[in-house]
């Protein structure tokens, strides 16, 4: 009996300090389970859940960074298993982590304030309060130091209580402590009718509206029967935003995302297809095959574009594949082959500088890239030799200026062309002598 009393006391205290609306629903469920006394007349009576159940839930929430909820479950586990030595250690570790994260976000918020990045600062202070609801520093910054547009004025009506106002604006009566703090109200003090209160705007990262999860699940299931997959997705994501571990909502999300992805695939909207399929759990039956089919369609499209020499479009299509699958070898091959073909076309047009610029964007480890780069330098040397011989012809015809221009072109293409360098110097020297004679 004493253990049951302790659990009730713990639940009530945690309810007021965490401000978690999900805890209220959970409190009612657990209270019903624990308040039923075993009856000798009913051999099948309901037993209280074991400590291991709450311990497991705590660890799940800890993985998802829901640390206050994790602490809540861990303390219940500790109450049910007072002889455990590990649970108190885990509780202490959770409290330490919560304290560390709260301090970390608070410090970041202060830095943002110094840089006058008030919007970012506000978000950090609100996140601090998510970890530590009574953090004085974060409350002080939110109340006294941020831009006044972060508040909303409210005129208190007759019989209004802080919890009523909190429920009305935040959809959560447990946020009344924030209103009290921001308006210098003492603990337990209610506002006077006609008073103007400043209500801080909390934002979605702190103020999660409570929802009726069972009702929303039924709603989503009915929408699924009608194949209204977009609406199923909206409802399931709303549930998961509030309860990340809800398996039924996860299943509904998987089904809706898969079906939406298949429809987008039929419409050949690859980026949207991949966005949708990536929301589906990898173990969901058929999703890996669907992703592969969608990818194969895009690869086929890119191959046809390559045949048509539409290189920029190849880059766009294959690049989107790599956005979602960085290791896709076929997409990489198509991109690098496009670079090589572009480079070869530029070699034909004798645009060697642009050819090297294009090839510099390719993966240098590809054989075709190495070969095409080598071909560029060979072509440059060959063209340099053409200009060199043209220069010689001009020189023999006593056209010294034209000869120099041709040899300079040869040097630009092949800076190591020794004969061109020597001949330029000789031609210039000869020009100077001729000028003196004149």
HELIX and SHEET records of a PDB file:
HELIX    1   1 UNK A    2  UNK A   18  1                                  17    
HELIX    2   2 UNK A   21  UNK A   35  1                                  15    
HELIX    3   3 UNK A   51  UNK A   63  1                                  13    
HELIX    4   4 UNK A   67  UNK A   80  1                                  14    
HELIX    5   5 UNK A   86  UNK A  114  1                                  29    
HELIX    6   6 UNK A  118  UNK A  131  1                                  14    
HELIX    7   7 UNK A  136  UNK A  140  1                                   5    
HELIX    8   8 UNK A  141  UNK A  145  3                                   5    
HELIX    9   9 UNK A  148  UNK A  150  5                                   3    
HELIX   10  10 UNK A  162  UNK A  170  1                                   9    
HELIX   11  11 UNK A  173  UNK A  175  5                                   3    
HELIX   12  12 UNK A  176  UNK A  182  1                                   7    
HELIX   13  13 UNK A  213  UNK A  225  1                                  13    
HELIX   14  14 UNK A  229  UNK A  242  1                                  14    
HELIX   15  15 UNK A  247  UNK A  266  1                                  20    
HELIX   16  16 UNK A  270  UNK A  277  1                                   8    
HELIX   17  17 UNK A  287  UNK A  307  1                                  21    
HELIX   18  18 UNK A  311  UNK A  324  1                                  14    
HELIX   19  19 UNK A  329  UNK A  348  1                                  20    
HELIX   20  20 UNK A  352  UNK A  359  1                                   8    
HELIX   21  21 UNK A  367  UNK A  396  1                                  30    
HELIX   22  22 UNK A  400  UNK A  413  1                                  14    
HELIX   23  23 UNK A  418  UNK A  437  1                                  20    
SHEET    1   A 2 UNK A 151  UNK A 155  0                                        
SHEET    2   A 2 UNK A 196  UNK A 200 -1                                        
END                                                                             
